Amino acid sequence: MTAKWSTTARRAILPIFDKIIAHPFITELMDGTLPKEKFLFYLRQDAIYLADFGRTLAGIASKCQKPEHVSAFLSFAGDTMEVEKALHKAYLGSLENLPPISPTCLLYTSFMLRQLAVDSLKVAVATVLPCFWIYKAVGDHILAGEIAPGNPYQSWIDTYGGVEYGQAVTRALAIGDEMAAHTNEAGRREMTEAFVVCSRMEWMFWDSAYKLEKWDI
C-alpha cells in the first residue's frame, strides 16, 4: 500500500525537524531559560506572520471546490488564528505598534502568498501545512520531555501540544492527502517541494528570533 502523501512529506523533512527540536530556541524554551527578549521578538514577528498566514488560509478557502474544504480553511483562518492571537496578547499585552518585519518573516510570508497567487491549489495547501504540523510536533516533543516547574512559556507549550490544535492539524493534513491522491506523481512532488521549503523557513524563523535578526542595511 502506498504511503499517504503527508507521511512521505514528513519523512522528507525529518533532518530539518531534528534541527528544529535541537535548536537552542526550542531547548531553552523547554527548560524555561530562553531570554524573554528573544521570546518576545519571536512573538512580535509571529503576529506579523499570522496576518499573512490568515490571508493565505482564507485565499485557499476561496479557491476550494468542496464545501467541507471551504469550511475547514475558513475555520483555520478564524478559530485557530484567534487562539494564537489570544496567546500573543497574553504575553505581549497588545498587538499594536509591532516592529518592522524581519528579513526571514518577509521571506516566509512572501513565499506563501506567492504560492497562493501563482501556483496550484494543492501546492498552496502544501505550503501552509508545515506551520500546522511542525508546531504540533514541537509541542508534543516538549510535552514528552521534562518541562521545568514554573516555566514562563507554559501557556505557549500547552497551546501547541493541546488536543484542540491537534484536531485542526489532523484535518489539515487529511485535506492535503486528499488533494495529493487526486493528482499525478509530478503534482505530489511539487507539493512535497513546497512542504520542504516552508519547513526550512520554520527553522529559519526560530533561528532569526534567537539571533534577534535585523536588516543589515
C-alpha positions as CSV (number, residue, x, y, z in Angstrom):
1,M,0.0,0.0,0.0
2,T,1.4,3.4,-1.0
3,A,2.1,5.7,2.0
4,K,-0.1,8.8,2.3
5,W,1.5,11.9,0.8
6,S,1.7,13.6,4.3
7,T,3.7,10.6,5.6
8,T,6.1,10.9,2.7
9,A,6.4,14.7,3.1
10,R,7.1,14.4,6.8
11,R,9.7,11.8,6.2
12,A,11.4,14.2,3.7
13,I,11.8,16.9,6.4
14,L,13.0,14.7,9.3
15,P,16.5,16.1,9.1
16,I,15.0,19.6,9.3
17,F,12.7,18.7,12.1
18,D,15.6,17.2,14.1
19,K,17.5,20.5,13.7
20,I,14.4,22.4,14.9
21,I,14.0,20.5,18.1
22,A,17.7,20.7,18.7
23,H,17.8,24.5,18.2
24,P,18.6,26.5,21.3
25,F,15.4,28.5,20.9
26,I,13.4,25.3,21.5
27,T,15.7,23.7,24.0
28,E,15.8,26.8,26.1
29,L,12.1,27.4,25.8
30,M,11.6,23.9,27.0
31,D,13.7,24.4,30.1
32,G,12.5,27.9,30.7
33,T,15.9,29.6,30.2
34,L,15.1,31.3,26.9
35,P,15.8,35.0,27.3
36,K,12.5,36.9,27.4
37,E,13.8,39.4,24.8
38,K,14.2,36.5,22.3
39,F,10.8,35.1,23.0
40,L,9.1,38.5,22.6
41,F,11.0,39.1,19.3
42,Y,9.6,35.8,18.1
43,L,6.0,36.6,19.2
44,R,6.1,40.0,17.6
45,Q,7.3,38.6,14.3
46,D,4.8,35.7,14.6
47,A,2.0,38.3,15.0
48,I,3.1,39.8,11.7
49,Y,3.4,36.4,10.1
50,L,0.0,35.3,11.2
51,A,-1.7,38.2,9.5
52,D,-0.5,36.9,6.1
53,F,-0.9,33.3,7.2
54,G,-4.6,34.1,7.8
55,R,-4.9,35.8,4.4
56,T,-3.3,32.7,2.8
57,L,-5.7,30.3,4.6
58,A,-8.7,32.5,3.6
59,G,-7.4,32.6,0.0
60,I,-7.2,28.8,-0.1
61,A,-10.7,28.6,1.2
62,S,-11.9,30.9,-1.7
63,K,-10.3,28.5,-4.2
64,C,-11.6,25.2,-2.8
65,Q,-14.4,23.5,-4.6
66,K,-15.6,21.1,-1.9
67,P,-17.8,22.8,0.7
68,E,-16.1,20.9,3.5
69,H,-12.7,22.1,2.4
70,V,-14.0,25.7,2.3
71,S,-15.4,25.3,5.8
72,A,-12.2,23.8,7.1
73,F,-9.9,26.5,5.8
74,L,-12.3,29.3,6.9
75,S,-12.2,27.7,10.3
76,F,-8.4,27.6,10.3
77,A,-8.3,31.2,9.3
78,G,-10.7,32.2,12.0
79,D,-10.8,30.0,15.1
80,T,-7.2,28.9,15.0
81,M,-5.9,32.4,14.4
82,E,-7.9,33.8,17.3
83,V,-6.4,31.2,19.7
84,E,-2.9,32.2,18.6
85,K,-3.7,35.9,18.8
86,A,-5.0,35.5,22.3
87,L,-1.7,33.8,23.2
88,H,0.2,36.7,21.7
89,K,-1.8,39.2,23.7
90,A,-1.3,37.2,26.9
91,Y,2.5,37.7,26.6
92,L,2.7,41.0,24.7
93,G,-0.3,42.8,26.2
94,S,-1.1,44.5,22.9
95,L,-0.6,43.8,19.2
96,E,-0.3,47.5,18.4
97,N,3.0,49.2,17.4
98,L,4.6,46.0,16.1
99,P,8.2,46.3,14.9
100,P,9.2,46.3,11.2
101,I,9.0,42.9,9.6
102,S,12.2,40.9,9.8
103,P,14.0,39.5,6.7
104,T,13.1,36.0,7.5
105,C,9.4,36.8,8.2
106,L,9.2,38.7,5.0
107,L,10.7,35.8,3.0
108,Y,8.3,33.3,4.6
109,T,5.1,35.3,4.2
110,S,6.0,36.4,0.6
111,F,6.6,32.8,-0.4
112,M,3.2,31.7,1.0
113,L,1.4,34.5,-0.8
114,R,3.3,33.8,-4.0
115,Q,2.3,30.2,-4.0
116,L,-1.3,31.1,-3.4
117,A,-1.2,33.6,-6.3
118,V,0.7,31.7,-9.0
119,D,0.7,28.0,-8.1
120,S,-2.0,25.3,-7.9
121,L,-4.4,24.9,-5.0
122,K,-2.8,21.7,-3.9
123,V,0.7,23.4,-3.7
124,A,-0.8,26.3,-1.8
125,V,-2.2,23.8,0.7
126,A,1.2,22.0,1.0
127,T,2.8,25.4,1.6
128,V,0.8,26.1,4.8
129,L,0.9,22.6,6.2
130,P,4.4,22.8,7.8
131,C,3.2,25.5,10.1
132,F,0.4,23.3,11.2
133,W,2.3,20.0,11.6
134,I,5.7,21.3,12.9
135,Y,4.1,23.4,15.7
136,K,2.1,20.4,16.8
137,A,5.1,18.1,16.6
138,V,7.3,20.6,18.6
139,G,4.6,20.9,21.2
140,D,4.3,17.2,21.5
141,H,8.1,16.9,21.7
142,I,8.3,19.4,24.6
143,L,5.4,17.8,26.5
144,A,7.1,14.4,26.2
145,G,10.2,15.8,27.9
146,E,10.8,17.3,31.3
147,I,9.5,20.8,31.5
148,A,10.9,23.0,34.3
149,P,8.3,23.8,37.0
150,G,7.1,27.3,36.7
151,N,8.2,27.5,33.0
152,P,7.3,31.1,31.9
153,Y,6.4,29.7,28.5
154,Q,4.0,27.0,29.7
155,S,1.0,28.7,28.0
156,W,2.7,28.6,24.6
157,I,3.7,24.9,25.2
158,D,0.1,23.9,26.2
159,T,-1.4,25.7,23.2
160,Y,0.5,23.7,20.6
161,G,0.5,20.4,22.4
162,G,-3.2,20.6,23.1
163,V,-5.9,18.3,21.8
164,E,-7.9,21.1,20.0
165,Y,-4.9,22.2,18.0
166,G,-4.1,18.6,17.2
167,Q,-7.5,18.1,15.7
168,A,-7.0,21.1,13.4
169,V,-3.6,19.7,12.3
170,T,-5.1,16.3,11.6
171,R,-7.9,17.8,9.4
172,A,-5.4,20.0,7.5
173,L,-3.1,17.1,6.7
174,A,-6.1,15.0,5.7
175,I,-7.1,17.6,3.1
176,G,-3.5,17.7,1.8
177,D,-3.6,13.9,1.5
178,E,-7.0,14.0,-0.3
179,M,-5.7,16.6,-2.8
180,A,-2.4,14.6,-3.3
181,A,-4.4,11.4,-4.0
182,H,-6.2,13.2,-6.9
183,T,-3.1,14.4,-8.7
184,N,-0.2,12.7,-10.5
185,E,3.3,12.0,-9.3
186,A,4.7,15.3,-10.6
187,G,2.0,17.1,-8.7
188,R,2.8,15.3,-5.5
189,R,6.5,16.1,-6.0
190,E,5.5,19.8,-6.3
191,M,3.6,19.6,-3.1
192,T,6.5,17.9,-1.3
193,E,8.9,20.6,-2.5
194,A,6.7,23.3,-1.1
195,F,6.4,21.5,2.2
196,V,10.2,21.1,2.4
197,V,10.9,24.8,1.6
198,C,8.4,26.0,4.3
199,S,9.8,23.6,6.8
200,R,13.2,25.1,6.2
201,M,11.7,28.5,6.8
202,E,10.2,27.3,10.1
203,W,13.7,26.6,11.3
204,M,14.8,30.0,10.0
205,F,12.0,31.7,11.8
206,W,13.1,30.4,15.2
207,D,16.7,31.0,14.4
208,S,16.0,34.6,13.4
209,A,14.4,35.2,16.8
210,Y,17.2,33.6,18.7
211,K,19.7,35.9,16.8
212,L,17.4,38.9,17.1
213,E,17.7,39.3,13.4
214,K,17.9,42.8,11.9
215,W,18.3,44.2,8.5
216,D,22.0,44.7,7.7
217,I,21.3,47.8,5.7
